[in-house]
Amino acid sequence: MGTLNMLGLAKRIGARFLLTSTSEVYGEPLEQPQKETYWGNVNPIGVRSCYAEEKRKAETLAMDYRRGAGVDVDGLVALMEGDHVGAFNLGNPGEFTMLELAEVVKETIDPSAMIEFKPNTADDPHKRKLDISKAKELLNCEPKISLREGLPRMVSDFRNRILNEDEGKGNRWVQMT
């Protein structure tokens, strides 16, 4: 409903609309890596289906508004400033296991933390690898920072923002009325 409301607003005021989605829309992919034209392999009644199906619904609504009401559906800065419309994979095609991710998070945030092993969530895709060649070609956009380099930067930035906001200095948002 939130997507539908925002699309209606964008239509009324003539604004561009940005929808960010997730690789969940591909489900347990039958092709590796996934291109934007891949339709997916989603279990519509699985444990994770509400999330995946809602993202798929939002993408459908955005494209319907683009076709029928002339509302743009462009992604992030390169898409928002360009003329390209439609789905673009903007993720990182580099693959790593959840254990590798947990180890980097542990190293970055708390080396004394324990990594706990639990059963995987039902219907969680076992492998995700996006094909970002369309974004590279049309937007000149690809990841430039590795997980090992980017995660510490993100954590540092979040810590600075939180500390500055606590001191009343870090509010970067402007409220529109």
N, C-alpha and C positions, 0 to 999 in steps of 0.2 A: 504494500500500500504506500509505503514511503516513496518508492521509486515512481509509482504512478502519480502521486501528488506532485513530486518534483518535476516530472515530465510535463504535467499540466501547467505548472508555474512557468517552466521554460518556454512552453508554447505561448502562453499569454503575454509574457514580457519580451519575447524574441531573443532569449538567451541561449547560449550554447550549453549543452548538457554533457557532463562527464560521468560515465559509469565505470567503476572498477569492479572487476569480477575476480574469479579464482580458478585455479586449475581443477577444482572440485567439479566444475561443469563437465569435465571429460570422464568422470567416474574412474573405473579401472580400465585404463586405455588399452585398446587392442593394437595400437600403432605407437611406435617410439621413434623419434620424438613426435609430439602432437603439433600439427599445423592449425592455423585458425579455421581452416575448412573442415577439420575433423569434427564429426557430430557427437562423438562420445559413446560411452558404454556404461550408462548409469543404471543402478538398481533403483527403480522408483518407489520401492517400499522398504528399503533397507534402513538401518539405524541412522545413517548419515544423510538419507535422502531429502529430508526437509531443507537442509542447508543447500545441497547441490541443486535441488529442483527450484528453490527460490532464486538462486543466482541465475539459473537458466531462464526462469520466468522474467527476471529483471532485464536480461539481455534481449529477450524476445520483445518485451514492451518497448525498450529503447529503440530497437530497430523498427518496430511498427510506427512509433512516433516519428522516426526519421523519414520513413517512406510516406506516411500518410499526412503528417502535420508539419513536416519541414523542420523538425527540431534536430540539430546536429548531435551526433554521438561520437565524440573524439576523445582520445586518451591522453592524459597528462600533458605536459607543456608542449612537447613536439607535436602531438596531435591537436591540441587546443589552438596552436598557432598556425597549423598547416591546413591543407585542403583535403587530407585523407580521412575517410569515414569508414567505420566498421570495426571488426575485431582485430586486435593486434596483440600478440603474445609479447609482453614486456618483462617477463620474468628472467631469471638466470638459468641458462641451460646446463650449468654445471651441476653435477649430481653429487650428493653426499648422503650417508646414512643418517638415521635419527641419532645413532650413537655418536657419530662424528659431530653432529650439531650440538648434542648435549655436552660433549667434551669441550667444544669451543665456548659454549655458554658458561660452563663451569670455570674454565681458565679465565674468562673475561670478568665474570661477576663474583664468583666465590670458589676459590680453589679447594676449600674444605667441604664443599657440598658433595653429597653422595648421589650417584646416578642409580636410579631405581628402575628395574625392568618389570614391565607390566604387559599383559596381553594387548595386542593391537585392537583398536576400535573396529568393530564389525564394519565392513564395506569401505574401510579406509583404503584408497588405492595404494598398491605396493610399490609402484614406481611412477614418478612424474618427471617428465623431461620435455620442456617446451621447445618447439622449433621457432626461433626468433628471427629467421632469415627475412621475413617480410618487414619487420621493424628495422633491421639493419639496412635493408635495401631502400625502403621508402622514407624512413625517418632518420637514417644515420644514427640509430640508437642501439646501444648494446651495453651490458654491464662492464664497468671499468674497475670495480673494486671487489676483491675477494671477500668471502665470508669472514675469514680470519682477520682481515684488515677492517672491514666494514662494521662488524658487530661491536668491537671496542669503541669505534667512533660514535656509533649510535648510543651505546650505553653512556659514554661521556657526555654527549649532547643532552640526553634525557636527564642525567644527574644535574647538569648545569641549569637546565630549564626548571627543574623541580626546585632546586635550591634558590634560584633567582625569583621564581614565583612566590616562594615562601617569604622572601624579603620584599615582595611587591615590585620587583624589577623585571620580571621575565614575561610579562603578558604581551605576547606578540599579536594577539587576535584583536580585531576591531569589531565591535558590535554594531550591526546595522539596525536601525529602527525605521 
